[in-house]
């Protein structure tokens, strides 16, 4: 049985829903808009981290936007684990795993503050 390989857009959409479930963070929304048409399979992207950084720049967000940082971490976490967007466990657990993976358990203060406020 063939398994669907998600696109960059699918993972970004999943990450945005995880980091900003209410859809109230404009910086996360701008990141999602930047990549909404990126139909390349996530496993085919040579440097996903760079692509996300360029999209974030294009979204014209403040460099310390925790929602964008966490959404990016979620995309990278899912991508490194086969890219499956159907992570069906607790979204908070997904965020914890992604943050631990991205910053080795020591996120920047603005992300730590954002996590504490959730």
NORSULBEL-V564830 format. One line per field, one symbol per residue. phi: phi as a letter, one per 40 degrees, with the letter a starting at -180 (. if undefined). psi: psi as a letter, one per 30 degrees, with the letter a starting at -180 (. if undefined). burial: 1 if it has 16 or more other ideal C-beta (glycine too) atoms within 10 Angstrom, else 0. Layout:
# NORSULBEL-V564830
phi: ???
psi: ???
burial: ???
This chain:
# NORSULBEL-V564830
phi: .ccccccddccccccccccbccgbcccccccccdbcbcccddccccbcdccccccccccfbcdbccccccccccdcccccbggcccdbcddccccdccccccbfgbcddccdcccccc
psi: kkkkjlleeeeeeeeeeeeiffhfjfeeeeeeeegfgjgkkfffkeieeeeeeeeeeffhlkfhjeeeeeeeeeeeeeefhfgjfhjgakeeeeeeeeeeeeghgilleeeeeeeef.
burial: 0000011111111111111100001011111101100100010010010011001100101000111111111111111000111010000001101110010000100010010000
